[in-house]
Amino acid sequence: MEITIRQPLTFNEIGRKDNQEDNVYPSGKNMTIDNRFFVLCDGMGGHDNGELASDTVCHALGNYFETNVPNDGIITVDYFKEALAYAYDELDKQDNGSVKKMGTTMTCLYLHKKGYLVAHIGDSRIYHLRPANIDLANGRLGIIYQSSDHSLVNDLLKAGELTEEEAINFPQKNIITRAMQPNLERRYKADVFSFSDIQSGDYFFLCSDGVLEQLTNERLCEILSENSTTDEEKLEAIRQVCYDKTKDNFTCYLIPIDKVVSDD
């Protein structure tokens, strides 16, 4: 399978916070149509050096992927677990001994010759969307995959203890149940999945939870299904949903799939 992407896009906004704790890899001029992997991390607010934790994990995973490319071009779950262990090792080296450990969420997308791998820890989110399947009038959102947040509010939703409406203003909405932190007795595992269902015209969207303060699934799908707008205009429409309203840092990747050629 040969997957071609258009220019990957990102924004990295501080919101109403004093410092930026979100990080992405790659970024800036290093983002090209040749990129195969994308990592987005959100440092834990209220913890020491959240920005250091997110930066460390982003660059550790990025460096591992760049220097340990599988000969067969296939990214397996075991391969990702090795990369994650390396990132944890690098995070351990940054431990400053603080009682309140620094930490970060982690999301990762890796496109490869058999499809794509997604992995996450925490409440930053990954979407795989297919605009061709979106029919908002009939309730079809075209979401092929959406990661399940590792958060207290999501656990309560799944247990039936909260409704979707109650979850919106839940006072402990920011509590996550998994994070990457240094020198843990037991390291939190990532949810890792591999899929082969990918088509021309699809989008991947990775975002920190700050984006989700304002952006609903319905609005995201509405923006991506608009045929008359460019990828850059779609990204700007998403940014405007959050701009000057989101309290947290808000960061995202938008990765458009241009063409998929099957091996068959």
Secondary structure, DSSP 4 states (H G I P E B T S, - for coil): -EEEE---EEEEE-TTSSS--EEEES-GGG--TT--EEEEEEB-TTSTTHHHHHHHHHHHHHHHHHH---TT----HHHHHHHHHHHHHHHHHT----SS---B-EEEEEEETTEEEEEEESS-EEEEE-GGG-BGGGTB--EEEEPPP-BHHHHHHHTTSS-HHHHHT-TTTT-BS--B-TT-SSPPPPEEEEE----TT-EEEEE-HHHHTT--HHHHHHHHT-TTS-HHHHHHHHHHHHTTT-SS-EEEEEEEEEEEE---
